[in-house]
Amino acid sequence: METTPQSHPQGEGKGCKRSLRLLVVEDHQGLRWVLQAFFAMHGHQALFVENMESAIRAADEKAYDVLLCDIDLPDGNGWDLLRRLERAGRRPPYAIAMSVFNLGEHVAKSKEAGYALHLFKPFAPMGLEAALELAPA
């Protein structure tokens, strides 16, 4: 089943019922702190990295359930990162793009790269909860 990237995932905001291993690629320190607290509060294990190269190294060392990735990174973009992880056989089974760019072309590029969802920053916690709830078991 193909999932189309979207900015507001469908769901009732009940929260993810299981603990997920997340690889979070975000270069903005403030957002990393907020996400770190959010994931800890919801029982998820998250590794935070700031760029593509760190994400590739992290994916080589451990398997993750979810990739949550900023599109605009200091050393590339989230679309290329997901493609590189796919080629290396290290792609997490569920990937969520996030970006401040609220353009249809960005959502289309996320879908083409293989992201299940594209969240627009800033996003509400309920939207992130609903997005995580869609992760395959």
Secondary structure as a PSIPRED ss2 file (coil, helix, strand):
# PSIPRED VFORMAT (PSIPRED V4.0)

   1 M C   1.000  0.000  0.000
   2 E C   1.000  0.000  0.000
   3 T C   1.000  0.000  0.000
   4 T C   1.000  0.000  0.000
   5 P C   1.000  0.000  0.000
   6 Q C   1.000  0.000  0.000
   7 S C   1.000  0.000  0.000
   8 H C   1.000  0.000  0.000
   9 P C   1.000  0.000  0.000
  10 Q C   1.000  0.000  0.000
  11 G C   1.000  0.000  0.000
  12 E C   1.000  0.000  0.000
  13 G C   1.000  0.000  0.000
  14 K C   1.000  0.000  0.000
  15 G C   1.000  0.000  0.000
  16 C C   1.000  0.000  0.000
  17 K C   1.000  0.000  0.000
  18 R C   1.000  0.000  0.000
  19 S C   1.000  0.000  0.000
  20 L C   1.000  0.000  0.000
  21 R E   0.000  0.000  1.000
  22 L E   0.000  0.000  1.000
  23 L E   0.000  0.000  1.000
  24 V E   0.000  0.000  1.000
  25 V E   0.000  0.000  1.000
  26 E C   1.000  0.000  0.000
  27 D C   1.000  0.000  0.000
  28 H C   1.000  0.000  0.000
  29 Q H   0.000  1.000  0.000
  30 G H   0.000  1.000  0.000
  31 L H   0.000  1.000  0.000
  32 R H   0.000  1.000  0.000
  33 W H   0.000  1.000  0.000
  34 V H   0.000  1.000  0.000
  35 L H   0.000  1.000  0.000
  36 Q H   0.000  1.000  0.000
  37 A H   0.000  1.000  0.000
  38 F H   0.000  1.000  0.000
  39 F H   0.000  1.000  0.000
  40 A H   0.000  1.000  0.000
  41 M H   0.000  1.000  0.000
  42 H C   1.000  0.000  0.000
  43 G C   1.000  0.000  0.000
  44 H C   1.000  0.000  0.000
  45 Q E   0.000  0.000  1.000
  46 A E   0.000  0.000  1.000
  47 L E   0.000  0.000  1.000
  48 F E   0.000  0.000  1.000
  49 V E   0.000  0.000  1.000
  50 E C   1.000  0.000  0.000
  51 N C   1.000  0.000  0.000
  52 M H   0.000  1.000  0.000
  53 E H   0.000  1.000  0.000
  54 S H   0.000  1.000  0.000
  55 A H   0.000  1.000  0.000
  56 I H   0.000  1.000  0.000
  57 R H   0.000  1.000  0.000
  58 A H   0.000  1.000  0.000
  59 A H   0.000  1.000  0.000
  60 D H   0.000  1.000  0.000
  61 E H   0.000  1.000  0.000
  62 K C   1.000  0.000  0.000
  63 A C   1.000  0.000  0.000
  64 Y C   1.000  0.000  0.000
  65 D C   1.000  0.000  0.000
  66 V E   0.000  0.000  1.000
  67 L E   0.000  0.000  1.000
  68 L E   0.000  0.000  1.000
  69 C E   0.000  0.000  1.000
  70 D E   0.000  0.000  1.000
  71 I C   1.000  0.000  0.000
  72 D E   0.000  0.000  1.000
  73 L E   0.000  0.000  1.000
  74 P C   1.000  0.000  0.000
  75 D C   1.000  0.000  0.000
  76 G E   0.000  0.000  1.000
  77 N E   0.000  0.000  1.000
  78 G H   0.000  1.000  0.000
  79 W H   0.000  1.000  0.000
  80 D H   0.000  1.000  0.000
  81 L H   0.000  1.000  0.000
  82 L H   0.000  1.000  0.000
  83 R H   0.000  1.000  0.000
  84 R H   0.000  1.000  0.000
  85 L H   0.000  1.000  0.000
  86 E H   0.000  1.000  0.000
  87 R H   0.000  1.000  0.000
  88 A C   1.000  0.000  0.000
  89 G C   1.000  0.000  0.000
  90 R C   1.000  0.000  0.000
  91 R C   1.000  0.000  0.000
  92 P C   1.000  0.000  0.000
  93 P C   1.000  0.000  0.000
  94 Y E   0.000  0.000  1.000
  95 A E   0.000  0.000  1.000
  96 I E   0.000  0.000  1.000
  97 A E   0.000  0.000  1.000
  98 M E   0.000  0.000  1.000
  99 S E   0.000  0.000  1.000
 100 V C   1.000  0.000  0.000
 101 F C   1.000  0.000  0.000
 102 N C   1.000  0.000  0.000
 103 L C   1.000  0.000  0.000
 104 G H   0.000  1.000  0.000
 105 E H   0.000  1.000  0.000
 106 H H   0.000  1.000  0.000
 107 V H   0.000  1.000  0.000
 108 A H   0.000  1.000  0.000
 109 K H   0.000  1.000  0.000
 110 S H   0.000  1.000  0.000
 111 K H   0.000  1.000  0.000
 112 E H   0.000  1.000  0.000
 113 A H   0.000  1.000  0.000
 114 G C   1.000  0.000  0.000
 115 Y C   1.000  0.000  0.000
 116 A C   1.000  0.000  0.000
 117 L E   0.000  0.000  1.000
 118 H E   0.000  0.000  1.000
 119 L E   0.000  0.000  1.000
 120 F E   0.000  0.000  1.000
 121 K C   1.000  0.000  0.000
 122 P C   1.000  0.000  0.000
 123 F C   1.000  0.000  0.000
 124 A C   1.000  0.000  0.000
 125 P H   0.000  1.000  0.000
 126 M H   0.000  1.000  0.000
 127 G H   0.000  1.000  0.000
 128 L H   0.000  1.000  0.000
 129 E H   0.000  1.000  0.000
 130 A H   0.000  1.000  0.000
 131 A H   0.000  1.000  0.000
 132 L H   0.000  1.000  0.000
 133 E H   0.000  1.000  0.000
 134 L C   1.000  0.000  0.000
 135 A C   1.000  0.000  0.000
 136 P C   1.000  0.000  0.000
 137 A C   1.000  0.000  0.000
